[in-house]
Amino acid sequence: MTRRAILAITVAACLAPVTTVTFAQEAYPSKSIRLVVPYPPGGGADGLARMIARKLSDAIGQTVIIDNKPGANTMLASSEVARAPADGYTLLYVASSFTINPSLYKVPYDTVQAFTPVAMVAIVPLIIIRNQKAPYNTLVDLLAAAKAKPGQINFASYGQGSPAHLGGELLASIAGVEMVHIPYKGSAPALADLIGGSVEVDFSSVEPALPLIAAKKVFPIAVMTKKRIAALPDVPAVSETFPGFEAIGWNGIVAPAGTPAAIVNKLNQAVNEAVNSVDMQAAYAKQGVVPEPMSPQAFGKLIKDEVVKWGEVVKKASVKVS
């Protein structure tokens, strides 16, 4: 056998495994994907997760199965996914609590290091609303009253340590006022007491507040996003009074740390296309949710920034959870 023939066989043998590996990578996904949702069925985050799962299934040609695993303030599901194989077949649906938990609990994983950011699903705006009798037509009115009567102005939220609660604490800190937080177990009881007059002001997610605003049962003071939102274009943003202010809820998807970049990028592209689709945009508009497609890198930066931001707020306001 000539030297040239031997060289040709050697080159072919070396190239064969590379071709096989490339083919295997291109085959993803070859089976169904499990999207673990750390909330019970029927809630706002679960609804968004199911919409995204359907669109994602169509885009990638494999079924995306929703697996609801509530418990331990989302940490049960997060712990499970952190331990899952980094192969793109187990994903975690996350919300703002994902970045707040490290400041409030001893989480059994590293929020930043144990996961690979995949995609942002949506911004869930927060809003400050008042009841019919409260004399605060603007944010300036509310803060002026809080400054004049330190510790006498109450504000409700849908939970201790929630984005709405911490958003209220952040606003009070920036404005230099003292307000007393009244935590509720969910939006429904907080809004019921707001309408009934037990509390004057509620820091709420936009979605449950929209129909009440439309019915004039409650009145908006300001949204807590960086700019006004399409669902309530006439309602000013807090940032118009305090430039740069932002306190938001959000939903996104992460994977176990070490998930290959090619898989992450494929999923990111599919989620972003879903978010930008006409039917998803229409669904978002009805809920007052804001589409916010991001690269995995940009989403990762948001996660890191939110961990730091809420950690500082929790520490400064001495927020505790039972």
matplotlib code that plots the C-alpha trace (Angstrom):
import matplotlib.pyplot as plt

x = [0.0, 1.4, 2.1, -0.6, -3.2, -2.3, -2.6, -6.0, -7.4, -6.0, -7.7, -11.0, -10.8, -10.2, -13.0, -15.6, -16.2, -16.4, -19.2, -21.1, -20.8, -22.1, -25.0, -25.9, -25.9, -28.1, -30.6, -31.7, -34.4, -35.1, -37.6, -40.1, -38.9, -40.0, -40.7, -40.9, -43.2, -42.8, -46.4, -49.8, -51.9, -54.2, -52.1, -50.6, -47.2, -48.6, -50.8, -47.8, -45.8, -48.4, -48.7, -45.0, -44.9, -47.4, -45.5, -42.2, -43.5, -44.6, -41.2, -38.9, -41.0, -41.2, -43.7, -42.9, -44.6, -45.6, -44.7, -46.2, -44.1, -45.1, -43.5, -41.0, -41.6, -40.4, -37.3, -38.5, -38.7, -35.5, -33.5, -34.7, -33.8, -30.4, -29.6, -31.0, -28.8, -27.6, -28.9, -31.7, -34.5, -35.3, -36.0, -37.2, -39.8, -38.7, -40.2, -39.0, -39.0, -36.1, -33.8, -35.4, -35.2, -31.4, -32.0, -34.8, -34.0, -31.1, -31.5, -29.9, -28.3, -26.4, -29.0, -26.5, -24.0, -26.4, -28.4, -27.9, -30.1, -32.2, -34.8, -36.9, -40.6, -42.2, -42.1, -45.0, -45.5, -46.3, -48.6, -49.6, -53.4, -55.7, -59.3, -62.1, -61.8, -58.0, -56.9, -53.8, -54.3, -50.6, -47.4, -46.4, -49.6, -48.9, -45.3, -46.2, -48.7, -46.1, -43.6, -46.1, -47.2, -44.2, -45.3, -49.0, -49.5, -50.0, -49.6, -50.8, -49.1, -49.8, -47.1, -44.2, -41.0, -42.9, -41.7, -44.6, -43.6, -39.9, -40.8, -42.7, -39.7, -37.4, -39.7, -39.9, -36.2, -35.5, -38.2, -37.0, -40.4, -41.6, -44.6, -46.0, -46.4, -49.5, -48.8, -51.6, -51.6, -52.2, -53.6, -57.3, -57.6, -55.4, -57.6, -60.7, -59.6, -58.5, -62.0, -63.5, -61.5, -59.4, -56.3, -55.9, -53.1, -52.0, -48.8, -50.1, -49.4, -51.1, -53.0, -55.5, -55.8, -56.8, -60.5, -60.9, -59.4, -61.7, -64.7, -63.5, -63.4, -59.7, -57.6, -54.1, -51.4, -48.3, -46.7, -43.3, -41.8, -39.1, -41.6, -45.4, -47.1, -49.4, -52.2, -52.4, -50.8, -52.1, -50.7, -47.3, -44.3, -42.5, -39.4, -40.9, -40.6, -37.5, -35.4, -34.1, -36.6, -37.8, -39.4, -40.9, -42.1, -40.8, -41.0, -38.3, -36.7, -33.4, -31.7, -29.2, -25.7, -23.5, -26.3, -24.5, -24.6, -26.0, -29.0, -29.5, -29.3, -31.8, -34.3, -33.7, -34.5, -37.7, -38.9, -38.1, -40.0, -42.9, -42.9, -42.9, -45.7, -49.0, -51.2, -48.8, -48.6, -52.4, -52.5, -49.9, -51.8, -55.0, -53.0, -51.0, -47.9, -44.9, -43.0, -39.2, -37.2, -33.6, -30.4, -29.3, -26.5, -28.8, -31.2, -28.3, -27.2, -30.8, -30.8, -27.4, -28.5, -31.8, -30.1, -27.9, -30.7, -33.2, -30.5, -29.7, -33.4, -34.1, -31.1, -31.9, -35.6, -34.8, -37.4, -38.1, -40.3, -41.7]
y = [0.0, 3.4, 6.2, 8.3, 5.5, 5.1, 8.9, 8.9, 6.1, 7.9, 11.2, 9.4, 7.7, 10.9, 12.7, 10.0, 10.7, 14.5, 13.8, 11.6, 14.2, 17.0, 14.9, 14.1, 17.8, 18.7, 16.1, 18.1, 17.8, 14.1, 13.7, 15.7, 18.5, 18.9, 22.5, 22.5, 25.3, 26.0, 27.2, 25.4, 25.2, 28.1, 31.1, 33.9, 32.4, 29.0, 30.5, 32.2, 29.1, 27.0, 29.6, 29.5, 25.7, 25.4, 27.8, 26.2, 22.8, 24.0, 25.6, 22.8, 19.8, 18.1, 18.3, 20.6, 19.1, 21.3, 19.8, 21.8, 21.4, 24.1, 24.2, 26.0, 29.3, 27.9, 26.4, 22.8, 22.9, 25.0, 22.5, 19.6, 21.3, 22.4, 18.7, 17.6, 16.6, 19.6, 18.2, 20.6, 18.2, 19.7, 23.4, 25.6, 28.4, 31.2, 34.4, 37.4, 35.3, 33.4, 36.4, 37.5, 34.1, 34.2, 37.3, 35.9, 32.2, 29.8, 28.4, 25.0, 26.1, 29.1, 31.1, 32.4, 29.5, 26.6, 27.6, 28.6, 31.5, 30.6, 33.3, 36.0, 35.4, 38.6, 41.6, 41.6, 45.2, 46.4, 49.3, 51.5, 51.8, 53.5, 53.0, 55.4, 57.5, 57.9, 61.5, 60.5, 61.3, 61.3, 59.8, 63.2, 63.3, 59.9, 60.6, 64.1, 62.5, 59.8, 62.5, 64.6, 61.5, 59.2, 55.6, 56.4, 55.6, 51.9, 50.0, 46.5, 44.0, 40.4, 39.0, 39.5, 39.6, 39.8, 42.1, 44.4, 44.6, 45.2, 47.7, 49.7, 49.5, 50.6, 53.6, 54.6, 54.5, 56.6, 59.1, 59.3, 58.4, 55.8, 53.7, 50.6, 47.4, 45.2, 41.8, 39.6, 36.0, 36.8, 39.6, 38.7, 39.4, 42.6, 44.0, 43.1, 45.0, 47.9, 48.1, 47.7, 50.5, 48.6, 49.9, 53.0, 52.0, 48.7, 47.8, 45.2, 43.3, 45.0, 42.0, 41.5, 45.3, 46.0, 45.0, 46.8, 50.0, 49.6, 49.3, 52.3, 50.3, 51.3, 54.0, 53.9, 56.2, 55.0, 52.0, 50.8, 50.0, 52.2, 53.6, 53.7, 50.5, 50.0, 48.7, 51.9, 54.6, 57.5, 56.3, 57.8, 55.7, 56.2, 56.9, 60.1, 61.3, 59.3, 58.8, 55.2, 53.7, 50.3, 47.5, 44.7, 41.2, 39.0, 35.5, 33.5, 30.1, 28.7, 25.3, 23.5, 24.9, 23.5, 23.2, 23.4, 26.9, 25.4, 24.1, 27.3, 29.4, 27.2, 27.4, 31.2, 31.8, 29.7, 31.5, 34.9, 34.1, 32.9, 36.1, 38.2, 36.2, 38.0, 35.8, 36.0, 39.7, 39.9, 37.6, 39.7, 42.9, 41.6, 40.8, 44.0, 41.9, 43.4, 41.2, 41.6, 39.2, 38.9, 37.0, 34.4, 36.8, 39.8, 37.6, 36.4, 39.9, 40.8, 37.8, 38.8, 42.5, 41.6, 39.3, 42.2, 44.9, 43.0, 41.8, 45.5, 46.4, 43.4, 44.3, 48.0, 47.5, 44.6, 42.5, 39.1, 36.2, 33.6]
z = [0.0, -1.0, 1.5, -0.3, 0.2, 3.9, 4.4, 2.7, 4.9, 8.0, 7.1, 6.4, 9.8, 11.6, 9.8, 10.4, 14.2, 13.5, 11.0, 13.5, 16.3, 14.0, 12.9, 16.6, 17.5, 14.5, 15.6, 18.7, 19.7, 19.0, 21.8, 23.9, 26.2, 29.8, 30.9, 34.7, 36.0, 39.7, 40.1, 40.2, 37.1, 36.3, 37.5, 35.3, 35.0, 34.2, 31.5, 29.8, 30.1, 28.3, 25.5, 25.0, 25.2, 22.4, 20.2, 21.0, 20.2, 16.7, 16.1, 17.1, 16.0, 19.4, 22.1, 25.1, 28.1, 31.0, 34.4, 37.3, 40.5, 43.0, 46.4, 48.6, 46.9, 43.5, 45.0, 44.8, 41.0, 40.7, 42.7, 40.6, 37.3, 38.7, 39.1, 35.7, 32.8, 30.7, 27.5, 26.6, 27.5, 31.0, 31.2, 34.1, 33.7, 36.0, 37.3, 39.4, 42.6, 41.0, 41.6, 44.9, 46.7, 47.4, 49.5, 51.5, 51.9, 52.1, 48.5, 47.8, 44.6, 43.1, 41.2, 38.7, 38.5, 38.5, 35.5, 31.8, 30.7, 27.7, 26.9, 28.3, 27.8, 29.0, 31.3, 33.8, 34.6, 38.2, 38.9, 41.8, 42.1, 44.6, 45.7, 44.8, 48.0, 48.3, 47.6, 45.6, 41.9, 41.1, 42.4, 43.7, 45.8, 47.3, 48.2, 49.6, 51.9, 52.9, 53.7, 55.7, 57.7, 58.2, 58.8, 58.5, 54.8, 54.1, 50.8, 50.0, 47.8, 46.8, 49.1, 51.5, 49.5, 46.2, 43.4, 44.2, 47.8, 47.1, 44.4, 47.0, 49.4, 46.6, 45.8, 49.4, 49.7, 46.6, 47.6, 51.2, 52.7, 55.1, 54.2, 55.9, 53.9, 54.3, 52.7, 51.3, 50.1, 46.4, 44.3, 44.7, 48.5, 48.2, 45.4, 47.3, 50.4, 48.1, 46.6, 50.1, 51.5, 54.0, 52.2, 50.1, 47.8, 46.3, 44.5, 42.0, 38.8, 35.9, 34.7, 37.6, 37.9, 34.2, 34.4, 37.7, 36.2, 33.2, 35.5, 37.5, 40.7, 41.2, 39.7, 38.4, 39.9, 38.0, 36.3, 37.6, 34.3, 32.7, 30.3, 29.8, 28.7, 25.7, 27.8, 29.8, 27.6, 29.7, 33.0, 33.7, 34.7, 38.0, 36.0, 34.8, 38.4, 39.3, 36.2, 35.8, 38.3, 37.4, 39.4, 37.3, 37.3, 34.5, 33.1, 31.4, 30.7, 32.0, 31.6, 33.8, 33.8, 31.0, 28.4, 25.0, 23.4, 20.1, 22.0, 24.0, 20.9, 19.0, 21.9, 22.3, 18.6, 18.8, 22.0, 20.5, 17.3, 19.4, 21.5, 18.3, 16.6, 15.9, 18.1, 21.1, 20.8, 20.9, 23.9, 25.7, 24.9, 26.6, 29.7, 29.9, 29.5, 27.6, 25.0, 25.6, 23.4, 24.6, 23.7, 26.3, 27.2, 27.8, 29.8, 31.9, 32.7, 33.8, 36.2, 37.7, 38.0, 39.6, 42.2, 43.2, 43.1, 45.2, 47.6, 48.3, 48.8, 51.1, 53.2, 53.4, 54.2, 56.6, 54.8, 56.4, 55.5, 57.8]

ax = plt.figure().add_subplot(projection="3d")
ax.plot(x, y, z, "-o")
ax.set_aspect("equal")
plt.show()
